[in-house]
């Protein structure tokens, strides 16, 4: 039996080393498995009355397992498991008939290899308790009987592979070796005597494992991130406007921009062909004029009246509103 376990562990280790990528699991999960026992025995030893019941092989039969666990990002999984195993006993020299039920509650620790892909080999160990309920008879008149019901310590070793079906669902195929020793029983011979039995069980299991939380999507690759389309800077042509005020020395501002001069006369550079509003201010009052300039121009602002003196061929339109884009803010102004 130990030789078979060694070979199985070696095969699973080879799978873990050669599988391409493993199906990643992280967070809470649940699983359900059924199994087929292919090897096992229960050894009754000798009763305290000296009757040599001995060991008998267990026939093949089904097992059932339910588990709830948590998978950590470092590859380990911690799990609680409930299981049931049932087998008939094969005929032995002193056992004509018998069966055994094993109800187990186990805490399991697994390690998953190659996390992040479709195949995920794993190994695991578990420890807990098992309730063994077994009966046997020798079939020799007058028949002797064994009856045992006892809860004892149990341990198991597991190995297998999970195959990803979806992002959250795996098909789990595994092998389990399970042992529990020193389960007490009563032997009814010419009197009632006691004894202890050792139990071993090996199973191939197939089941489903469901991860309750879907894995986070991978970050986008550098090639999939769209480069922002550069916005071409607008080409702005400026034109000089000579501003005079009456009385002289008034402060002149271009509304909606940072452009200004502290005392007229001065020259302001404004966008060609776009409406701008000039505001002249003194302590006594102010005046605003909205105009559009095509060429170099001079303009006179009188508090209480509006006058314009063109220089060269220019055009000016009077308007009541103006919005100048922020790109024009910061144009130059200087006095002449």
Residue pairs with C-beta under 8 A, 6 or more apart in sequence:
1 39
1 200
1 202
4 39
4 202
5 157
5 177
5 202
8 159
8 175
9 123
9 157
9 159
12 121
12 123
12 159
12 160
12 161
12 175
15 121
15 161
16 113
16 114
16 121
16 122
16 123
19 113
19 114
19 117
19 119
19 120
19 121
19 161
20 114
20 117
20 118
20 119
21 114
21 116
21 117
21 118
21 119
22 112
22 113
22 114
22 115
22 116
22 117
22 118
22 119
22 120
22 121
22 162
23 115
23 116
23 117
23 118
23 119
23 120
23 162
23 163
23 164
23 170
24 115
24 116
24 117
24 120
24 215
25 71
25 77
25 112
25 115
25 120
25 162
25 170
25 209
25 211
26 71
26 72
26 73
26 211
26 213
26 215
27 70
27 71
27 211
27 212
27 213
28 68
28 69
28 70
28 71
28 211
28 212
28 213
29 68
29 69
29 70
29 71
29 77
29 209
29 210
29 211
29 212
30 66
30 67
30 68
30 69
30 209
30 210
30 212
31 65
31 66
31 67
31 68
31 69
31 79
31 172
31 207
31 208
31 209
31 210
32 65
32 66
32 67
32 207
32 208
33 64
33 65
33 66
33 67
33 172
33 174
33 205
33 206
33 207
33 208
34 62
34 63
34 64
34 65
34 205
34 206
34 207
35 62
35 63
35 64
35 65
35 176
35 203
35 204
35 205
35 206
36 60
36 61
36 62
36 63
36 203
36 204
37 58
37 60
37 61
37 62
37 63
37 85
37 87
37 201
37 202
37 203
38 60
38 202
38 203
38 204
39 58
39 201
39 202
40 57
40 58
40 87
40 199
40 200
40 201
40 202
41 55
41 56
41 57
41 58
41 199
41 200
42 55
42 56
42 58
42 89
42 100
42 134
42 197
42 198
42 199
42 200
43 54
43 55
43 56
43 197
43 198
44 53
44 54
44 55
44 56
44 95
44 136
44 146
44 185
44 195
44 197
45 53
45 54
45 195
45 196
45 197
45 198
46 52
46 53
46 195
47 53
47 187
47 189
47 193
47 194
47 195
48 187
48 193
48 194
48 195
49 187
49 189
49 190
49 191
49 193
51 94
51 144
51 187
51 189
51 193
52 94
53 94
53 95
53 136
53 138
53 146
53 187
53 195
54 92
54 93
54 94
54 95
55 92
56 89
56 90
56 91
56 92
56 95
56 98
56 136
57 89
57 90
57 92
58 87
58 88
58 89
58 90
58 100
58 201
59 87
59 88
59 89
59 90
60 87
61 85
61 86
61 87
61 88
62 86
63 83
63 84
63 85
63 86
63 201
63 203
63 205
64 83
64 84
65 81
65 82
65 83
65 84
65 205
65 207
66 81
66 82
66 83
67 79
67 80
67 81
67 82
67 108
68 79
68 80
69 77
69 78
69 79
69 80
69 108
69 110
70 77
70 78
70 79
71 77
71 112
71 211
72 78
75 111
75 112
75 113
75 115
76 109
76 110
76 111
76 112
77 108
77 109
77 110
77 111
77 112
77 122
77 124
78 107
78 108
78 109
78 110
79 107
79 108
79 109
79 110
80 105
80 106
80 107
80 108
81 104
81 105
81 106
81 107
81 108
81 126
81 128
82 103
82 104
82 105
82 106
83 102
83 103
83 104
83 106
84 101
84 102
84 103
84 104
85 100
85 101
85 102
85 104
85 178
85 201
85 203
86 99
86 100
86 101
86 102
87 99
87 100
87 201
88 98
88 99
89 95
89 97
89 98
89 99
89 100
89 136
91 97
94 138
94 140
95 136
95 137
95 138
95 139
96 137
96 138
96 139
96 140
97 136
97 137
97 139
98 134
98 135
98 136
98 137
98 146
99 134
99 135
100 132
100 133
100 134
100 199
101 131
101 132
101 133
101 134
102 130
102 131
102 132
102 133
102 178
102 180
102 199
102 201
103 130
103 131
103 133
104 128
104 129
104 130
104 131
104 154
104 178
105 128
105 129
105 130
106 126
106 127
106 128
106 154
106 156
107 126
107 127
107 128
108 124
108 125
108 126
108 156
108 158
109 124
109 125
109 126
110 122
110 123
110 124
110 158
111 122
111 123
111 124
112 120
112 121
112 122
112 162
113 120
113 121
113 122
114 120
114 121
117 164
118 163
118 164
119 161
119 162
119 163
119 164
120 161
120 162
120 163
120 164
120 170
121 159
121 160
121 161
121 162
122 158
122 159
122 160
122 161
122 162
122 174
123 158
123 159
124 157
124 158
124 159
125 155
125 156
125 157
125 158
126 155
126 156
126 157
126 158
127 153
127 154
127 155
127 156
128 153
128 154
128 155
129 151
129 152
129 153
129 154
130 151
130 152
130 153
130 154
130 178
130 180
130 199
131 149
131 150
131 151
132 148
132 149
132 150
132 151
132 152
132 180
132 183
132 197
132 199
133 148
133 149
134 146
134 147
134 148
134 183
134 185
134 197
135 145
135 146
135 147
135 148
136 145
136 146
137 143
137 144
137 145
137 146
138 144
144 187
144 188
144 189
145 187
145 188
146 185
146 186
146 187
146 188
146 195
147 185
147 186
147 188
148 183
148 184
148 185
148 186
148 197
150 183
150 184
150 185
152 180
152 181
152 182
152 183
153 180
153 181
154 178
154 179
154 180
155 178
155 179
155 180
156 176
156 177
156 178
156 179
157 176
157 177
158 174
158 175
158 176
158 177
159 174
159 175
160 172
160 173
160 174
160 175
160 205
161 172
161 173
161 174
162 170
162 171
162 172
162 173
162 209
163 170
163 171
163 172
163 173
164 170
165 171
167 211
167 214
167 215
168 210
168 211
168 212
168 213
168 214
168 215
169 208
169 209
169 210
169 211
170 208
170 209
170 210
170 211
171 206
171 207
171 208
171 209
172 205
172 206
172 207
172 208
172 209
173 204
173 205
173 206
174 204
174 205
175 202
175 203
175 204
175 205
176 201
176 202
176 203
176 205
177 200
177 201
177 202
178 199
178 200
178 201
178 202
178 203
179 198
179 199
179 200
179 201
180 198
180 199
181 196
181 198
181 199
182 196
182 197
182 198
183 196
183 197
183 198
183 199
184 194
184 195
184 196
185 194
185 195
185 196
185 197
186 192
186 193
186 194
187 193
187 194
187 195
233 327
234 325
234 327
236 271
236 327
236 328
237 271
237 272
237 273
238 269
238 270
238 271
238 272
238 331
239 269
239 270
239 271
239 272
239 293
239 294
239 295
239 296
239 297
240 267
240 268
240 269
240 296
241 267
241 268
241 269
241 270
241 278
241 293
241 296
241 297
241 298
241 299
242 265
242 266
242 267
242 296
242 297
242 298
242 299
242 311
242 336
243 252
243 261
243 264
243 265
243 266
243 267
243 268
243 278
243 280
243 298
243 299
243 300
243 301
244 264
244 265
244 298
244 299
244 300
244 301
245 252
245 264
245 265
245 280
245 282
245 300
245 301
245 302
245 303
246 300
246 301
246 302
246 303
247 282
247 303
248 263
248 264
248 265
249 263
249 264
249 282
250 263
250 264
250 280
250 281
250 282
250 301
250 303
251 260
251 261
251 262
251 263
251 264
251 280
251 281
251 282
252 260
252 261
252 264
252 266
252 268
252 278
252 279
252 280
252 281
252 301
253 259
253 260
253 278
253 279
253 281
254 260
254 268
254 270
254 276
254 277
254 278
254 279
254 324
254 331
255 276
255 277
255 278
255 279
255 288
255 322
255 324
256 277
256 322
256 323
256 324
257 276
257 324
257 328
257 329
257 330
257 331
258 329
258 330
259 268
259 269
259 270
259 328
259 329
259 330
259 331
259 332
259 333
260 333
261 268
261 333
261 334
261 335
263 335
264 280
264 301
264 335
265 335
265 336
266 333
266 334
266 335
266 336
267 333
267 334
267 335
267 336
268 278
268 331
268 332
268 333
269 331
269 332
269 333
270 276
270 293
270 328
270 331
271 324
271 328
271 331
272 293
272 294
272 295
273 292
273 293
273 294
274 292
274 324
274 328
275 290
275 291
275 292
275 317
275 319
275 322
275 324
276 290
276 291
276 292
276 293
276 322
276 324
277 288
277 289
277 290
277 322
278 288
278 289
278 290
278 291
278 299
278 301
279 286
279 287
279 288
280 286
280 287
280 288
280 301
280 303
282 303
284 303
285 303
285 304
286 303
287 301
287 302
287 303
287 304
287 306
289 299
289 301
289 306
289 318
290 318
290 319
290 320
290 321
290 322
291 299
291 308
291 316
291 317
291 318
291 319
292 315
292 316
292 317
292 319
293 314
293 315
293 316
294 314
294 315
295 312
295 313
295 314
295 315
296 311
296 312
296 314
297 310
297 311
297 312
297 314
297 316
298 309
298 310
298 311
299 308
299 309
299 316
300 307
300 308
300 309
301 307
308 316
310 316
